[in-house]
Amino acid sequence: MYRLCKFFISDVTAGKNLLRNGLVHILRENGHTDHGVLFAANGTCKTTLLSFLLSVFCPARQRFVQHLQSSGDKTLEQYLIPGRPAVVLLDIVSLAQPSLFEAEPEEHLVLGQLLYRHRSATDKVDRIFFIAQSVDFFERLRERWAGLLDQEQPWRK
């Protein structure tokens, strides 16, 4: 069974709010739950955050949570800045078989998506989904994200 370990979301907007370099740890280093509840005032992107996290698992645009909640008047495109890439990363972890070296080894699986809303055709969004079975991929991409933003469509390079 996989557990959500941490997630990262960046460059998603909702109204005047900008989610930038948002990192949330759910599990501590020892594998125990740290927290799993986000408290914030109305209008501070809680549902938007949830919508983007769930869209990694269910990418169909008509299933976008904000779209379902608001009678269909909100779309994925509204939350992306034209000409600027956005990212959603989820690090999920499961316990592997014990070994000589580790009593409770963990296996990490990183799921994510890159999103890009075109400047000239703002209704066009490129979405690239990816998966990596790596302990350090999540942190490597998160740490390099600011540098990638300086490029136009960094995934095409």
QUISUL-V201215 format. One line per field, one symbol per residue. ss: DSSP state (~ for helix, > for strand, _ for the rest). psi: psi as a letter, one per 20 degrees, with the letter a starting at -180 (. if undefined). A space follows every 10 residues. Layout:
ss: ???
psi: ???
This chain:
ss: __>>>>>>>> _>>>__>>>_ _>>>>_>___ __>_______ _____~~~~~ ~~~~~_____ ~~~_~~~~~_ _____~~~~> ____>>>>>> >>>>>_____ _____>>>>> >>>>>>>___ ____>>>>>> >>____~~~~ ~~~~~~~~~_ ___~~~_
psi: pqqpgrqppq lpqociqoop loppphqrhj iqpfrjpppq rqjkjghggg ghghihhnip hijpghghhk kjiprghhjq ppjpqqqppp oqqqprpqah hphmqqpqpp qrqpqopqgh niipppppqr qpnqhigghg gghigghhhi qpmhii.
